[in-house]
Amino acid sequence: MNTSDKIYTLPQLQARLQEWRNQGQKVVFTNGCFDLLHLGHVDYLEKARQNGDKLVVGLNTDASISRIKGPSRPLQDEMSRARVMASLLFVDAVVLFDSDTPLQLIEALQPDVLVKGDDYTVEQIVGHEVVLARGGQVKTVPLVKGYSTSNIVKKIENQLKEE
């Protein structure tokens, strides 16, 4: 299997989810920018996957990241980020979304479990109402402290200033 085989359009993913559900698989969903993959991301995604049988990652498009984080982001283009996400053993599907929040994507996918980091409460997680309304679960997983793409960027910038 190529990593690109795990990158789906929304209609393709909806069909795949139906296949998984027909097999009795529990689908977990999470989302993010995942601009520079680091230990915090790997740990988070691994923990998210432990809440079900299949992990779907909603990945912000370049345009949505620029709107949210500013014109200097993302550092890597969306297809690069999608391929890196798809290369992880515990990620079963990657789908891009262009909205500022994943609400429409969550409504379209109807995951069994919605996961975010413990820097959110369940009530703050976008889409929690959608998942809970159909009997699904919304969970938070502990984050590895001190790891973020923003911190890595700052560290690089500081080292460049010192040179």
C-alpha positions as CSV (number, residue, x, y, z in Angstrom):
1,M,0.0,0.0,0.0
2,N,1.2,3.5,-0.9
3,T,0.8,6.3,1.6
4,S,-1.3,8.1,-1.1
5,D,-3.8,5.2,-0.9
6,K,-4.8,6.5,2.6
7,I,-5.6,10.0,1.4
8,Y,-9.3,10.3,0.5
9,T,-11.7,12.8,-1.0
10,L,-14.8,13.2,1.2
11,P,-17.1,11.0,-1.1
12,Q,-14.4,8.3,-1.2
13,L,-14.0,8.4,2.6
14,Q,-17.7,8.2,3.2
15,A,-17.8,5.0,1.1
16,R,-14.8,3.6,2.9
17,L,-16.4,4.4,6.3
18,Q,-19.5,2.5,5.3
19,E,-17.4,-0.5,4.5
20,W,-15.7,-0.3,7.8
21,R,-19.0,0.1,9.7
22,N,-20.4,-2.9,7.8
23,Q,-17.5,-4.9,9.2
24,G,-18.3,-3.7,12.8
25,Q,-15.3,-1.3,13.0
26,K,-15.4,1.7,15.3
27,V,-14.3,4.9,13.6
28,V,-12.3,7.5,15.5
29,F,-11.9,11.1,14.2
30,T,-9.5,13.8,15.0
31,N,-8.2,16.8,13.2
32,G,-5.4,19.4,13.0
33,C,-2.8,21.1,10.9
34,F,0.1,18.8,11.7
35,D,2.5,21.2,10.0
36,L,5.8,19.7,11.3
37,L,5.3,16.2,12.6
38,H,6.8,15.9,16.1
39,L,6.7,13.6,19.1
40,G,3.6,15.3,20.5
41,H,1.7,14.6,17.3
42,V,2.8,11.0,17.1
43,D,1.9,10.3,20.8
44,Y,-1.5,12.1,20.4
45,L,-2.5,10.2,17.2
46,E,-1.4,6.9,18.7
47,K,-3.6,7.5,21.8
48,A,-6.5,8.7,19.6
49,R,-6.4,5.4,17.6
50,Q,-6.6,3.4,20.8
51,N,-10.2,4.6,21.1
52,G,-11.4,2.5,18.2
53,D,-10.5,0.4,15.2
54,K,-9.9,3.0,12.5
55,L,-8.4,6.5,12.8
56,V,-9.5,9.2,10.4
57,V,-7.4,12.4,10.4
58,G,-9.1,15.6,9.1
59,L,-6.2,17.8,7.9
60,N,-6.6,21.5,7.4
61,T,-5.8,22.8,3.9
62,D,-3.1,25.3,3.4
63,A,-5.7,28.1,2.9
64,S,-7.4,27.3,6.2
65,I,-4.1,27.2,8.1
66,S,-3.1,30.6,6.7
67,R,-6.5,32.0,7.9
68,I,-6.1,30.5,11.3
69,K,-2.3,30.9,12.0
70,G,-1.3,33.7,9.7
71,P,0.4,34.1,6.3
72,S,3.7,32.5,7.3
73,R,2.0,29.2,7.8
74,P,1.8,26.4,6.9
75,L,5.5,25.5,6.6
76,Q,4.7,22.4,4.5
77,D,2.1,22.2,1.8
78,E,-1.1,20.2,2.3
79,M,-0.1,17.2,0.2
80,S,3.2,16.9,2.0
81,R,1.5,17.0,5.3
82,A,-1.2,14.5,4.1
83,R,1.5,12.0,2.9
84,V,3.3,12.3,6.2
85,M,0.1,11.7,8.2
86,A,-0.8,8.7,5.9
87,S,2.6,7.1,6.5
88,L,1.8,6.6,10.2
89,L,0.8,3.0,10.9
90,F,-2.0,4.0,13.2
91,V,-3.6,6.5,10.8
92,D,-6.1,4.7,8.5
93,A,-7.4,7.7,6.5
94,V,-6.6,11.3,5.8
95,V,-9.0,13.8,4.4
96,L,-8.4,17.5,3.7
97,F,-10.9,20.2,4.8
98,D,-10.9,23.9,3.9
99,S,-13.1,25.3,6.7
100,D,-11.8,27.0,9.8
101,T,-13.4,24.2,11.9
102,P,-14.0,20.6,11.1
103,L,-17.8,20.8,11.9
104,Q,-19.0,20.2,8.4
105,L,-16.6,17.3,8.0
106,I,-17.7,15.7,11.3
107,E,-21.4,16.1,10.2
108,A,-20.6,14.4,6.9
109,L,-18.5,11.5,8.5
110,Q,-20.5,10.9,11.7
111,P,-17.6,9.3,13.6
112,D,-18.2,6.9,16.5
113,V,-15.5,8.6,18.6
114,L,-14.3,12.2,18.4
115,V,-10.9,12.9,20.0
116,K,-8.9,16.0,20.8
117,G,-6.1,16.8,23.2
118,D,-6.6,17.5,26.8
119,D,-6.1,21.2,26.3
120,Y,-9.8,21.1,25.4
121,T,-12.8,20.2,27.5
122,V,-15.5,18.0,25.8
123,E,-17.8,21.1,25.6
124,Q,-15.1,23.1,23.7
125,I,-14.5,20.4,21.1
126,V,-16.0,21.4,17.7
127,G,-18.6,18.8,16.7
128,H,-19.1,17.2,20.1
129,E,-22.9,17.8,19.9
130,V,-23.0,16.0,16.5
131,V,-21.2,12.9,17.8
132,L,-23.0,12.8,21.2
133,A,-26.4,13.2,19.5
134,R,-26.0,9.9,17.6
135,G,-24.7,8.0,20.7
136,G,-21.0,8.4,20.0
137,Q,-18.2,9.3,22.4
138,V,-16.1,12.5,22.7
139,K,-12.8,12.0,24.5
140,T,-9.7,13.9,25.3
141,V,-6.2,12.4,25.4
142,P,-3.2,13.7,27.4
143,L,-0.7,15.7,25.4
144,V,3.0,15.5,25.7
145,K,4.0,18.8,27.3
146,G,6.4,21.1,25.6
147,Y,5.9,19.9,22.0
148,S,4.3,22.2,19.4
149,T,5.1,23.3,15.9
150,S,5.1,26.9,17.1
151,N,7.8,26.1,19.7
152,I,9.9,24.3,17.0
153,V,9.6,27.3,14.7
154,K,10.7,29.7,17.6
155,K,13.7,27.5,18.4
156,I,14.8,27.5,14.8
157,E,14.3,31.3,14.5
158,N,16.3,31.9,17.7
159,Q,19.2,29.7,16.5
160,L,19.3,31.6,13.2
161,K,19.5,34.9,15.1
162,E,22.5,33.6,17.0
163,E,24.4,32.7,13.8
